[in-house]
Each structure stands twice: as C-alpha cells, then as structure tokens.
C-alpha cells in the first residue's frame, strides 16, 4: 500500500522527539497500529480519548504476543507497562526495537512514555513536590560546583526512594516533581496511592538526613495531593514532554510551599485515603484558592 504524503508528515512529526530521538521502524509500525485502533486517518490528530488506546495497545492482538515473548525473556529489570526487558539476553531483543529505559523512570520504557504521540487523557494521579529550603541563599555568591554536587546528591536520593513506583516528572533546579499513576504503572492500585506517596515522602526526608543523629544535608519540605489530572505528552513536537497538569498539580505545589523543613503537608484528598488519623489538621489559604483548604501537617 502506498503511504500518503500526509501520513509521512504525521509520522515524521512523531519522530521529532525531545532530545532528537528518532523512532525505530518497530515504533513507526506501532504508531500506525495506534491510528488504526483509534479509527483515525493519517492526517487526523490523536484526541484525548485515543490515549486509552495507547495505554491498552500492548493488550491486543499481535502486541499481546510480543509482550508474552518479552515476559518469557530473561530478565528483570523490565518495563512496568509492556514488560520489555532492559537487561540480560532480553535487552538484545527489545533494545533494537526501541524499548529502552525511559529517562523519566528506568522501570518504564521510552516507547511507553517519551515516544508516545502528543496528547493525553484524564486519569487519577498522585502528585509529590519536594523543594529545598534556603538553597538559593545558601549558595548566593558561593561555589557553583559545590551547589551542583548538592543537587546531584538530592536527585540521587529522589531516584533511590521514588523509583520504581513513581514517575519522576521534573527536576526543576532545587525541586522534584513526581507522579503516581495507577492506570499507567500497574504495580499498585488507586487505593494504594495515598499510602505509597506518604511512605515515599517520609523516605525522602530520611534519605536527606531527617530523623538521624546528623543534620540533614539540605532543608526540604514536601507537598502531596491526589486527584484527577490531564496526563500525557503535552506541548508541540520537540518541546513536548510527558507530564501532568491540572488543579491537583497546582495544589500539591501550593501545599509544598507551606511545608517547613522536614515537614510534609498533604491534602484532605490524600488524608481520606489513609488508614487512621495522620498529622495535624490545619486550614491553609493557598494561592489561587478562594476558600481556605483543609490540609494536614505530617512529620517523620
């Protein structure tokens, strides 16, 4: 079958991925399968409702067989969504097809994250923001190399604690944003999200030194919220990135701004998903909110 010019333009646009990554022939074939499954012509943009097809594509037909083969290949670690192996003999099969660890989370492959088409869908999402307190003042006029070393250590702590269940969405200077997506990362359920988030938040505080005999190497506050977000590759061509947007993201960021060093501030939505009473309830006037919000201050 001849490939239309419109189709070439569509696939060409999808190949312009962040960082200059190009789609493999297998991934290009996957793009065609997505459009067929979604019932979209080559010149039609994928819509939010089509992302359900993307999430579930590995469960259908030939893709299901491929994923069965991936599961049979040794060994872990492997993609938490499609099962593609990243190590051992399996990586020599999956790697050339484009199934390599995502830069967002080494337990999810780039095909399932960065290389998905632009767009997204609404889904439940837990959001964690962890921010360093006084970092700018600490290194004002100081050694930038030392500041870089502190940030690398902080990012390392975040990876050690948050992976594999969280997707680290952004490393923004002295701040980390993580996503908890039970419809995407299927190794935990929606009901587990609040508990997992609080465990990770406390683990991150311990990782930087809170609760130990020594002073933490950085001062850090954390904000948590859980609710509906729009999740996907948001933006245009080379500028788009896998992320989440919506009120739940803004609220988590505002709660983080209210947290003192060594403290976690979580929303009422997170608290409702936890067993028993956790923390001290407070009423906070958050930026952009017309009414005070119930939140909970939690320590180690």
Backbone as a ProteinNet text record, in pm:
[ID]
protein_1_A
[PRIMARY]
XXXXXXXXXXXXXXXXXXXXXXXXXXXXXXXXXXXXXXXXXXXXXXXXXXXXXXXXXXXXXXXXXXXXXXXXXXXXXXXXXXXXXXXXXXXXXXXXXXXXXXXXXXXXXXXXXXXXXXXXXXXXXXXXXXXXXXXXXXXXXXXXXXXXXXXXXXXXXXXXXXXXXXXXXXXXXXXXXXXXXXXXXXXXXXXXXXXXXXXXXXXXXXXXXXXXXXXXXXXXXXXXXXXXXXXXXXXXXXXXXXXXXXXXXXXXXXXXXXXXXXXXXXXXXXXXXXXXXXXXXXXXXXXXXXXXXXXXXXXX
[TERTIARY]
84.9	0	88.3	55.5	133.1	107.1	211.6	199.2	175.5	70.2	36.3	134.9	139.3	225.3	181.5	50.1	0.3	48.8	47.6	93.4	242.4	320.2	463.9	486.3	406.2	421.3	386.2	280	238	345.9	396	499	627.8	658.5	777.9	770.6	651.8	634.8	650.7	599.4	613	757.3	836.8	977.1	1060.9	1010.4	1085.9	1063	1130.2	1109.8	1206.9	1176.4	1268.4	1405.2	1507.3	1643.5	1689.2	1607.3	1648.1	1631.1	1560.4	1539.9	1453.8	1493	1416.9	1347.8	1227.4	1154.2	1220.6	1223	1269.1	1158	1191.1	1085.9	973.7	1008.2	906.7	814	872.2	790.4	703.1	755.2	673.5	554.2	579.2	469.1	368.1	418.3	329.4	243.4	301	223.7	109.4	134.4	27.8	-81	-38.3	-136.5	-225	-164	-241.5	-350.5	-315.1	-412.7	-523.8	-485.7	-588.4	-683.3	-626.7	-709.2	-799.7	-748.2	-825.5	-923.7	-911.1	-1000.4	-971.2	-844.1	-805.4	-733	-761.6	-686.6	-546.6	-458.6	-320.1	-307.3	-403.8	-395.3	-476.3	-533.8	-610.6	-523.8	-530.4	-456	-523.9	-443.4	-499.9	-564.7	-676.9	-750	-734.4	-770.3	-752.7	-811.5	-928.5	-990	-910.9	-823.2	-742.1	-629.1	-598.7	-490.5	-527.3	-654	-694.3	-642.4	-642.5	-588.8	-439.5	-367.9	-223.3	-192	-263.7	-237.5	-259.2	-360	-400.6	-348.9	-271.6	-234	-159.5	-77.9	0.3	-84.6	-215.1	-303.1	-375.6	-359.9	-438	-352.5	-413.7	-362	-214.6	-144.3	-2.8	80.7	41.9	115.4	111.3	-1.2	-12.6	86.3	104.1	201.4	342.7	372.1	504.6	532.1	432.7	451.6	465.5	399.6	420	564.6	619.6	759.8	851.5	822.9	903.5	903.9	785.8	774.9	853.8	865.7	936.9	1088.4	1132	1275.9	1333.4	1450.1	1514.9	1573.9	1567.1	1536.6	1497.9	1468.4	1444	1576.4	1574.6	1456.8	1390.6	1261.4	1185	1080	1020.7	918.5	797	750.9	637.4	505.4	502.6	378.8	374	473	468.9	552.7	638	716.8	847.2	886.3	1010.1	1130.5	1219.4	1335.5	1444.4	1511.5	1617.6	1756.6	1763.5	1892.4	1897.6	2015	2032.4	2013	1979.9	1959.8	1844.7	1741.2	1622.7	1648.7	1747.8	1770.3	1820.1	1885.3	1934.8	1820.2	1705.3	1586.6	1504.5	1477.5	1389.3	1459.3	1586.9	1659	1658.6	1695	1695.7	1558.3	1451.6	1316.5	1277.6	1361	1333.9	1285.2	1281.7	1234	1350.6	1388.3	1497	1441.2	1511.1	1458.1	1428.2	1313.7	1275.9	1363.5	1390.4	1463.2	1375.1	1244.2	1151.8	1153.5	1171.6	1166.6	1229.5	1338.3	1408.5	1331.7	1212.3	1131.5	1018.4	1018.1	922.5	1003	961.8	1040.5	1001.8	1093.6	1071.9	955	931.6	818.9	687	676.9	552.7	540	647.9	642.7	681.2	811.2	853.4	812.4	805.7	780	633	544.7	401.7	369	264.7	230.2	188.4	190.1	139.4	-6.9	-44.9	-181.8	-182.4	-297.9	-308	-451.6	-474.7	-608.4	-619.5	-742.5	-764.9	-753	-688.7	-674.5	-641.6	-665.7	-627.1	-475.8	-428.1	-283.6	-249.7	-149.7	-91.4	26.3	40.5	147.6	229.4	359.4	452.4	546.5	555.4	655	748.5	876	977.5	1069.6	1080.9	1155.6	1259	1376.7	1482.5	1461.1	1473.4	1453.6	1587.2	1587.1	1705	1822.6	1798.2	1909.2	1974.1	1892.3	1947	2031.7	1979.8	2055.1	2182.4	2175.8	2292.3	2410	2381.1	2488.8	2498.4	2437.2	2447.6	2592.6	2653.4	2793.7	2889.1	2837.7	2921.6	2972.2	3025.1	3085.9	2976.1	2957.3	2852.5	2878.7	3004.5	3034.9	2986.7	3002.2	2952.7	2800.2	2734	2588.4	2543.4	2615	2582.2	2596.1	2699.8	2720.8	2607.2	2559.3	2447.7	2322.3	2296.5	2177.2	2185	2302.6	2317.3	2287.8	2334.8	2308.9	2159.2	2094	1949.4	1872.9	1909.2	1843	1864	1984.4	2012.3	1922.9	1902.8	1811.8	1670.6	1626.7	1492.4	1476.7	1574.3	1566.7	1564.2	1649.8	1656.8	1524.7	1457.1	1334.3	1211.8	1201.1	1077.7	1062.4	1172.8	1164.6	1144.3	1069.2	1011.8	867	798.4	654.8	618.5	702.1	673.2	743.7	684.2	749.5	801.9	933.9	989.6	965.2	875	832.9	933.1	974.3	1061.8	1165.3	1284.1	1386.9	1404.9	1345.1	1339.7	1433.2	1560.7	1655.3	1661.6	1609.6	1614.1	1480.3	1405.5	1274.5	1255	1184	1149.4	998.2	943.6	801.7	788	705.8	685.5	537.8	509.1	372.7	348.3	227.2	184.3	60.5	76	-27.6	-70.1	-171.8	-210.6	-265.1	-314.7	-362.7	-249	-133.1	-16.6	84.8	126.6	215.9	128.5	116.3	15	67.6	172.4	221.6	163	65.7	-10	-145.1	-242.1	-378.6	-405.6	-518.4	-559.2	-571.8	-624	-641.3	-507.8	-400.8	-268.7	-196.2	-239.7	-162	-134.1	-234.2	-203.6	-100.2	-111	-15.1	124.1	133.8	264.8	327.7	248.8	301.4	355.9	280.8	327.4	452.5	457.5	578	697.8	678.2	788.1	830.6	733.5	766.7	850.6	810.5	888.2	1024.6	1027.4	1155.2	1250.7	1196.6	1280.1	1335.3	1253.3	1303.1	1417.3	1400.1	1507.2	1631.6	1612.8	1727.1	1817.2	1759.1	1842.7	1893.9	1852.2	1911.3	1819.2	1691.1	1599.2	1579	1569	1549.5	1676.4	1790.6	1919	1991.9	2103	2181	2251.8	2268.9	2334.7	2230.4	2271.7	2184.3	2161.2	2041	2018.8	2111.4	2153.9	2246.6	2174.3	2040.6	1958.4	1832.2	1774.2	1642.5	1537.6	1437.5	1341.9	1200	1102.1	960.5	889.7	781.2	713	562.8	500	355.7	297.8	180	115.9	-30.9	-76.2	-219.4	-251.4	-379.5	-425.4	-560.7	-573.7	-699	-686.3	-780.5	-779.9	-686	-603.3	-511.3	-519.3	-474.3	-457.6	-312.9	-293.1	-159.4	-128.5	-8	33.4	153.4	180.1	287.5	228.3	258.6	195	293.2	249.5	334.8	329.9	431.2	436.1	570.2	566.5	683.4	801.4	915.7	1035.9	1022.6	921.6	906.7	811.7	745.6	650.4	721.1	655.2	715.5	605.4	637.1	541	526.2	403.9	382.7	234.9	200	61.2	29.5	-93.4	-138.1	-277.5	-313.1	-445.3	-440.1	-556.6	-567.1	-488.4	-486.8	-416.2	-266.8	-210.2	-68	-43.5	-129	-114	-129.7	-225.1	-248.4	-130	-73.5	44.4	159.5	177.3	283.9	258.4	132.2	98.2	116.6	80.7	98.9	246.7	326.7	471.8	527	475.3	523.7	490.2	389.9	350.1	426.5	504.8	574.8	705.2	729.3	856.7	961.4	1086.7	1191.3	1164.3	1168.7	1143	996.2	908.9	765.2	698.6	590.9	507	370.3	317.8	182.7	101.4	-1.9	-81.6	-225.8	-291.2	-428.4	-528	-650.5	-756.8	-785.7	-767.4	-791.1	-691.8	-568.3	-469.8	-503.3	-535.6	-567.9	-685.8	-784.7	-902.6	-867.6	-757.2	-716.7	-625	-591.5	-503.1	-583.5	-529.2	-597.4	-563.7	-666.1	-643.8	-609.4	-602	-567.8	-417.1	-378.2	-236.8	-210.8	-122.1	-80.9	-178.7	-146.3	-225.4	-307.9	-441.4	-523.4	-506.3	-499	-485.7	-570.7	-606.8	-674.9	-573.5	-550.9	-450	-514.6	-475.2	-518.3	-414	-444.1	-349.7	-369.2	-260.6	-264.9	-352.9	-444	-533.3	-661	-674.8	-794.9	-878.1	-1008	-1094.4	-1127.8	-1124.1	-1157.9	-1039.4	-1030.4	-925.3	-939	-827	-824.9	-780.7	-849.4	-808.2	-687.4	-583.9	-463.4	-412	-307.2	-253.2	-100.5	-47.3	97.5	148.6	246.2	295.3	447.6	502.5	647.4	686.1	806.8	850.4	776.2
-119.5	0	124.2	219.9	342.2	426.1	487.2	573.8	716	780.2	914.4	1015.8	1131.1	1238.7	1283.1	1287.6	1328.1	1233	1101.4	1004.3	1022.2	1046.8	1070.2	1190.3	1296.8	1415.7	1383.3	1302	1267.1	1187.9	1083.1	1000.3	1079.1	1167	1249.2	1339.5	1396.4	1480.9	1400.8	1276.8	1193.1	1152.9	1151.2	1112.3	1222.2	1345.3	1456.9	1458.7	1372.1	1356.7	1445.7	1475.5	1552.3	1487.5	1569.9	1519.9	1464.5	1480.7	1434.8	1285.1	1213.5	1071.3	1042.1	942	903.2	770.9	755.4	631.1	519.9	400.4	282.6	238.8	155.3	104.3	35.3	-36.9	-102.8	-0.5	108.8	212.2	283.7	301.1	362.2	272	140.7	46.9	56	74.2	91.3	214.9	322.2	444.5	419.5	339	306.2	221.7	128.7	44.4	128.1	227.8	314.8	385.9	439.1	512.8	420.9	301.1	207.1	171.2	144	105.7	220.1	343.2	460.9	504.8	448.6	486.7	624.7	667.2	799.6	788.2	882	889.5	942.2	926.7	969.2	1119.1	1197.4	1342.2	1394.3	1303.6	1344.5	1339.9	1443.4	1437.5	1340.8	1274	1191.3	1280.5	1236.9	1314.6	1251	1325.5	1270.3	1131.6	1106.5	975.4	863.7	898.5	797.6	746.4	819.7	774	646.5	619	490	376.7	399.8	301.4	283.5	394.1	387.4	307.7	337.7	266.9	117.1	78	-62.4	-136.3	-68.1	-129.1	-260.6	-270.7	-392.3	-511	-486.5	-595.2	-660.2	-606.8	-652.2	-727.9	-829.3	-893.6	-927.4	-886.9	-919.8	-858.8	-739.5	-677.5	-763.5	-830	-917.9	-1033.6	-1086.9	-1193.8	-1143.6	-1023	-964.5	-948.2	-902	-883.4	-1016.4	-1120.6	-1253.5	-1297.9	-1271	-1303.6	-1225.4	-1095.1	-1013.9	-1073.2	-1115.4	-1169.5	-1298.6	-1374.1	-1501.4	-1482.8	-1366.3	-1341.5	-1303.8	-1359.5	-1313.9	-1177.3	-1084.8	-1093.4	-955.4	-933.3	-801.4	-727.7	-592	-505.1	-501.5	-466.4	-459.2	-349.3	-310	-205.6	-250.8	-165.3	-197.7	-195.2	-145.7	-140.2	-250.7	-256.5	-353.6	-477.7	-476.9	-594	-608.3	-510.9	-520.5	-528.7	-628.1	-642.8	-541.1	-493.3	-394.9	-453.9	-579.6	-638.5	-781.9	-843.9	-981.8	-1002.3	-1125	-1158.8	-1078.8	-1052.3	-984.9	-848.1	-776.8	-641.2	-640.8	-751.4	-756.6	-777.8	-822.2	-834.5	-706.5	-657.5	-541.9	-409.4	-398.9	-272.9	-219.6	-301	-250.8	-206.8	-256.8	-216.1	-82.6	-30.2	99.2	90.5	-30.4	-47.7	-33.7	91.8	122	198.3	196.7	266.4	412.7	457.3	597.4	682.6	804.2	896.4	943.6	923.5	961.4	859.8	732.9	626.3	503.2	451.5	340.2	209.3	205.4	83.8	94.9	199.1	214.9	246.7	191.3	212.9	343.5	392.3	517.5	505.8	386.3	368.9	397.8	360.9	381.5	523.3	602.3	736.7	841.9	866.2	978.1	964.5	842.3	824	806.5	817.5	818.8	949.9	951.3	1072.7	1186.6	1310.3	1422.4	1399.2	1451.1	1434.2	1374.4	1332.5	1275.2	1243.7	1212.7	1179.6	1209.8	1222.6	1243.2	1110.1	1113.7	993.1	1032.5	943.5	973.4	980.5	1078.6	1098.5	1149.5	1089.7	1142.9	1231	1344.4	1440.1	1466.3	1454.6	1486.6	1596.7	1702.9	1807.8	1809.4	1803.6	1816.3	1932	2028.7	2151.8	2176.8	2223.5	2255.9	2395.8	2410.3	2538.8	2612.8	2739.9	2823	2789	2712.9	2670.3	2788.4	2879.3	2995.4	3081.4	3107.7	3189.5	3119	2988.4	2910.1	2923.5	2929.1	2933.8	3069.5	3172	3306.3	3352.6	3369.3	3407.9	3295.1	3172.3	3058.8	2984.4	2865.8	2783.3	2709.2	2737.5	2669.2	2519.4	2478.7	2335.9	2263.5	2326.7	2267.9	2259	2363.6	2361.3	2247.4	2225.8	2117.6	1982.3	1966.8	1840.3	1812.4	1917.1	1900.5	1859.9	1923.3	1889	1746.4	1703.7	1566	1467	1499	1411.5	1407.8	1522.6	1531.5	1452.1	1468.9	1394.8	1243.8	1205.3	1064.3	1007	1084.6	1042	1023	1116.6	1108.5	982.3	950.9	831.2	705.2	700.4	581.4	555.5	662.2	647.3	630.8	711.2	719	609.4	564	455.3	323.9	228	226.6	273.5	295.5	319	457.4	556.6	692.3	718.8	806.6	859.5	998	1015.7	1148.3	1233.4	1328.2	1410.6	1520.5	1591.3	1706.1	1716.8	1758.4	1804.2	1952.6	2037.2	2180.3	2252.4	2262.6	2329	2257.6	2320.3	2260.8	2197.4	2149.2	2090.6	1964.3	1867.2	1743.8	1730.2	1693.6	1663.9	1519	1441.9	1300.8	1271.4	1175.6	1136	991.8	966.9	832	802	711	688.7	542.5	507.5	367	307.1	390.3	337.6	318.5	368.3	359.4	261.2	286	194.7	97.7	-24.1	-114.7	-204	-163.1	-241.6	-193	-101.7	-63.3	-8.7	-12.2	26.4	171.4	221.6	357.9	374.9	273	280.7	285.7	235.5	233.2	366.7	454	574.1	661.4	699.6	785	724.7	594.1	528.5	526.9	493.9	491.3	630.6	733.2	869.7	911.2	882.3	921.1	843.6	714.5	635.8	693.6	731.9	789.9	925	1006.7	1137.9	1122.7	1032.5	1008.7	948.6	858.6	800.9	904.8	1002.2	1108	1197.4	1226.1	1303.8	1230	1099	1021.2	1016.6	1008.4	996.8	1119.7	1238.2	1358.7	1386.8	1303.5	1314.1	1344.9	1368.7	1395	1266.3	1281.4	1167	1093.8	1140.8	1078.5	1161.5	1111.5	1182.4	1304	1307	1420.2	1514	1635.5	1732.7	1693.1	1714.6	1685.7	1771.8	1715.2	1790.9	1900.2	1893.7	2000.7	2013.6	2133.1	2153.4	2133.1	2050.4	2014.2	2006.7	2057.4	2043.8	1973.5	1901.5	1818.7	1845.9	1851.4	1864.2	1748.7	1698.7	1585	1614.8	1574.7	1578.9	1463.5	1428.5	1317.6	1353.4	1340.2	1373.7	1352	1405.8	1389.2	1489.3	1440.6	1526.3	1489.7	1581.2	1551.7	1509.2	1384	1324.9	1286.7	1318.9	1279.2	1357.6	1349.3	1427.6	1561	1663.9	1794.1	1891.9	1962.2	2056.9	2031.1	2078.5	2065.3	2008.9	1898.5	1837.3	1828.1	1890.5	1873.9	1931.4	2016.1	2079.1	2003.9	1898.3	1833.2	1735.9	1709.3	1625.2	1553.6	1436.3	1360.1	1425	1468.7	1540.7	1533.1	1597.9	1607.6	1753.9	1794.9	1930.9	1924.1	2028.7	2035.5	2088.3	2100.6	2156.3	2075.3	1941.9	1857.8	1889.3	1921.5	1957.2	2091.4	2188.9	2321.1	2313.7	2233.9	2223.3	2160.6	2054.8	1991.9	2090.8	2172.4	2272.8	2376.4	2419.8	2517.9	2459.8	2332.9	2268.5	2256	2223.1	2215.1	2348.1	2458.3	2591	2622	2551.2	2572.3	2483.2	2389.8	2294.1	2353	2334.4	2374.2	2267.4	2295.2	2196.4	2072.2	1955.2	1830.6	1798.9	1870.9	1854.2	1815.5	1737.6	1701.4	1765.8	1833.4	1887.7	1816.6	1746	1669.3	1718.1	1698.1	1746.9	1656.1	1705.3	1624.3	1502.2	1516.2	1402.7	1289.8	1325.5	1223.1	1162.9	1248.7	1201	1105.2	1130.9	1044.5	903.3	888.4	757	682.6	743.1	680.7	616.1	511.9	446	518.9	563.3	633.4	779.5	851.8	993.2	1010.2	1099	1123.4	1272.8	1315.1	1454.2	1545.1	1672.9	1777.2	1851.7	1854.4	1926.5	2077.4	2145.5	2290.9	2345.6	2472.2	2542.8	2636.1	2616.4	2694.5	2774.2	2899.9	2982.1	2967.7	2888.6	2860.6	2957.9	2994.4	3084.7	3027.3	3109.6	3067.9	3002	2980.8	2919.8	3027.2	3028.3	3131.1	3102.6	2973.7	2935.2	2865.6	2877.2	2802.5	2652.4	2584.2	2441.8	2363.1	2252.8	2163.5	2082.9	2084.3	2008.7	1948.7	1867.4	1800.4	1812.3	1856.2	1866.8	1737.9	1676	1545.9	1550.1	1484.5	1469.8	1324.1	1290	1153	1065.5
0	0	0	-86.8	-91.2	32.5	83.9	200.6	153.1	200.1	156.3	211.3	146.1	195.3	334.2	355.3	487.4	594.7	561.8	659.8	688.9	582.4	603.6	694.2	672.9	757.6	901.7	920.1	1055.4	1127	1061.1	1122.7	1140.5	1044.9	1058.9	1180.2	1204.2	1322	1449	1450.4	1568.6	1591.7	1486	1501.5	1563.3	1560.6	1618.2	1768	1838.7	1981.3	2057.6	2186.5	2268	2268.7	2259.3	2261.9	2128.9	2022.5	1891	1871.1	1960.3	1946.7	1824.5	1745.9	1628	1655.3	1597.6	1613.9	1533.8	1590.4	1517.8	1422	1322.9	1233.8	1312.1	1418.7	1500.2	1565.4	1615.8	1678.5	1576.1	1455.4	1349.8	1316	1313.1	1289.4	1403.3	1525	1639.2	1626.3	1571.7	1550.4	1453.3	1351.2	1256.3	1323.7	1410.7	1480.3	1572.5	1637.3	1725.6	1647	1528.7	1449.1	1397.7	1358.5	1311.6	1425.8	1543.2	1657.9	1701	1691	1729.7	1621.7	1499.7	1391	1336.7	1342.3	1293.2	1160.1	1070.5	946.1	973.3	875.1	891.8	914.4	858.2	871.5	990.5	1071.6	1188.3	1314.1	1397.3	1523.1	1619.9	1701.2	1806.1	1910.8	1965.2	2064.1	2201.3	2308.1	2442.9	2460.6	2402.2	2421.1	2354.3	2258.7	2191.7	2280	2386	2472.7	2546.9	2561.5	2618.3	2530.3	2398.7	2305.5	2328.4	2348.9	2369.8	2494.7	2604.4	2731.1	2715.7	2633.7	2627.7	2504.1	2418.8	2291.1	2310.5	2416.2	2436.7	2480.9	2505.5	2548.3	2430.4	2308.5	2194.7	2092.7	2029.7	1910.8	1913.5	1805.4	1790.2	1902	1947.4	2056.5	2182.1	2203.9	2319.9	2309.8	2187.9	2166.2	2192.7	2142.1	2163.5	2312.2	2385.6	2529.1	2601.9	2550.5	2607.3	2586.1	2466.7	2438.6	2531.8	2548.3	2639	2779.5	2825.8	2961.4	2975.9	2865.9	2870.7	2864.5	2816.4	2805.3	2941.7	2976.2	3099.2	3071.8	3155.7	3293.8	3339.4	3467.3	3523	3534	3533.5	3530.5	3393.2	3393.9	3269.9	3281.7	3169.5	3167.5	3248	3338.2	3421.8	3348.3	3223.5	3146.3	3041.9	2953.5	2843.8	2869.8	2974.1	3008.5	2933.7	2851.7	2775.6	2869.6	2850.3	2939	2906.4	3010.6	2994.3	3018.2	3060.1	3094.6	3044	3055.9	3015.5	2866.6	2830.1	2689	2628.4	2711.6	2661.5	2603.7	2657.4	2607.1	2463.4	2421.2	2283.8	2184.3	2235.3	2151.1	2156.6	2278.4	2295.4	2264.3	2297.3	2280.1	2138.4	2037.1	1899	1849.3	1913.5	1875.1	1937.5	2027.3	2090	2233.2	2289.7	2427.4	2524	2548.9	2640.9	2760.4	2874.2	2992.5	2964.1	3010.7	2998.6	3088.8	3046.3	3132.7	3247.8	3236.6	3343.6	3457.2	3421.4	3520.2	3457.7	3512.9	3449.3	3452.2	3515.2	3511.9	3410	3328.9	3219.1	3094.1	2979.2	2857.7	2788.4	2707.6	2635.2	2538.2	2483.4	2392.8	2463	2590.3	2665.5	2720.7	2717.6	2775.2	2672.8	2656.8	2572.6	2427.3	2376.4	2234.5	2201.2	2300.1	2269.7	2198.9	2115.3	2040.5	2132.1	2082.7	2162	2199.8	2313.7	2361.4	2500.1	2545.4	2677.8	2712.5	2840.3	2886.4	3034.5	3081.8	3223.8	3296.7	3412.6	3492.6	3636.7	3733.1	3870.9	3882.3	3955.9	3968.7	4107.7	4166	4287.7	4250.2	4317.4	4286.5	4412.7	4399.8	4508.3	4462.4	4541.3	4519.3	4640.2	4613.9	4719.2	4682.9	4773.1	4743.4	4852.1	4811.5	4907.2	4961.7	5090.7	5157.8	5171.3	5133.9	5153.2	5065.4	4956.5	4872.4	4801.4	4748	4676.6	4768.9	4888.8	4984.2	5028.7	5042.7	5088.7	4993.5	4864	4765.9	4696.3	4753.6	4698.1	4703.9	4588.7	4581.9	4611.7	4627.8	4661.6	4538.9	4564.6	4460.2	4383.1	4254.7	4178.2	4164.7	4166.9	4158.2	4283.3	4398.6	4522.6	4520.5	4469.1	4458	4367.6	4257.5	4166	4234.3	4316.8	4386.8	4485.6	4554.8	4648.6	4573.9	4458.4	4380	4326.4	4281.7	4233.3	4345.3	4465.5	4579.8	4610.6	4604.1	4627.3	4522.2	4393.7	4287.4	4305.1	4349.2	4372.8	4481.7	4587.6	4695.2	4641	4556	4499.3	4414.8	4332.7	4249.9	4335.8	4437.9	4523.1	4594.5	4636.5	4714.2	4624.5	4520.2	4442.6	4338	4278.8	4182.9	4258.4	4204	4070	4061.3	4174	4166.7	4116.2	4141.5	4095	3962.6	3884.1	3764.4	3800.5	3797.6	3823.8	3700.7	3715.7	3602.6	3575.1	3679.1	3658.9	3770.1	3729.8	3822	3791.3	3875.6	3846.5	3942.9	3904.4	3993.5	4126.6	4231.5	4365.3	4403.2	4304.9	4329.6	4246.2	4303.3	4232.8	4229.5	4113.2	4098.5	4054.4	4127.5	4095	4076.3	3985.6	3954.5	3999.1	4048.7	4084.7	4001.7	3904.8	3804	3805.6	3885.5	3895.7	3766.5	3673.6	3545.7	3446	3480.2	3392.5	3448.7	3571.8	3643	3720.3	3672.2	3726.7	3837.8	3906.2	4019.1	4151.7	4145.4	4264.1	4219.2	4310.6	4275.6	4314.4	4267	4301.5	4452.3	4520.3	4665.7	4739.1	4675.6	4738.8	4730	4637.6	4606.4	4729.2	4810.8	4925.7	5020.2	5046.4	5135.5	5076	4947.3	4880.4	4880.9	4852.7	4849.3	4985.8	5092.9	5226	5265.1	5231.2	5258.7	5184.8	5059.5	4981.5	5038.6	5077.4	5133.1	5259.2	5345.7	5468.1	5435.7	5336.8	5295.7	5240.7	5167.7	5111.9	5222.2	5323.8	5438.2	5507.4	5527.7	5592.2	5504.7	5372.7	5281.7	5286.3	5310.1	5314.8	5456.7	5551.5	5684.3	5799.9	5774.3	5885.3	5966	6098.3	6185.8	6220.6	6170.5	6202.4	6307.1	6352.4	6452.3	6394.8	6262.6	6197.4	6136.7	6111.6	6047	5901.3	5845.9	5703.7	5617.3	5505.1	5420.1	5341.5	5337.9	5280.7	5364.5	5365.9	5426.6	5318	5347.8	5243.6	5299.6	5222.8	5254	5140.3	5171.5	5072.5	5075.3	4957	4943.8	4863.8	4904.8	4838.8	4809.2	4690.9	4659.8	4565.7	4561.2	4478	4419.1	4287.7	4220.9	4071.8	3997.1	3851.8	3787.3	3695.8	3620.9	3473.3	3389	3246.8	3228.4	3187.1	3179.7	3036.2	2991.8	2858.3	2811.9	2682.3	2621.1	2579.8	2656.5	2641.3	2578.6	2475.3	2405.4	2256	2185.9	2041.2	1998	1927.1	1864.6	1960	1926.6	2007.1	2146.6	2169.5	2300.2	2392	2341.5	2430.8	2524.3	2635.3	2737.1	2813.8	2864.7	2943.4	3079.8	3112.6	3237.3	3274.5	3384.5	3429.2	3455.5	3424.8	3452.5	3512.6	3584.4	3644.4	3786.7	3845.8	3980.7	4081.8	4066.4	4163.2	4164.3	4048.1	4040.1	4108.9	4078.5	4139.9	4291.3	4337.3	4481.2	4552.1	4495.2	4555.8	4566.2	4461.7	4464.4	4573.4	4588.1	4691.9	4831.8	4850.4	4980.5	5014.3	4915	4937.1	4984.5	4929.6	4970	5115.3	5171.7	5310.6	5407.4	5356.1	5441.8	5493.6	5621.1	5679.4	5648.3	5677.5	5658.3	5741.9	5679	5748.9	5766.3	5694.6	5711.6	5580.7	5591.9	5479.1	5500.8	5398.8	5405.8	5298	5341.1	5246.3	5246.1	5133.7	5115	5186	5198.3	5257.8	5171.2	5038.1	4949.3	4974.8	5006.5	5041.3	5176.9	5273.7	5408.3	5408	5322.7	5315.9	5270.8	5200	5151.3	5245.4	5359.7	5456.8	5568.4	5626.3	5737.5	5867.1	5938.1	6064	6042.7	6154.4	6150.8	6134.8	6044.4	6018.6	6024.8	6113.6	6117.4	6188.8	6182.5	6247.6	6143.7	6156.7	6058.3	6071.7	5958.3	5955.1	5841.3	5851.5	5743.9	5677.8	5548.1	5477.3	5365.2	5353.7	5241.3	5131.1	5030.8	4923.7	4808.9	4747.4	4633.6	4523.8	4472.2	4366.2	4414.2	4546.3	4602.4	4672.2	4645.8	4704.1	4849.8	4888.8	5025.2	5091	5225.2	5296.6	5271.1	5262.7	5233.3	5356.2	5381.2	5489.8	5445.6	5526.3	5497.2	5628.8	5617.8	5735.6	5733.9	5845.8	5862.3	5924.8	5857.6	5899.2	5907.9	6007.7	6018.3	6000.7	6041.3	6033.3	6133.5
[MASK]
++++++++++++++++++++++++++++++++++++++++++++++++++++++++++++++++++++++++++++++++++++++++++++++++++++++++++++++++++++++++++++++++++++++++++++++++++++++++++++++++++++++++++++++++++++++++++++++++++++++++++++++++++++++++++++++++++++++++++++++++++++++++++++++++++++++++++++++++++++++++++++++++++++++++++++

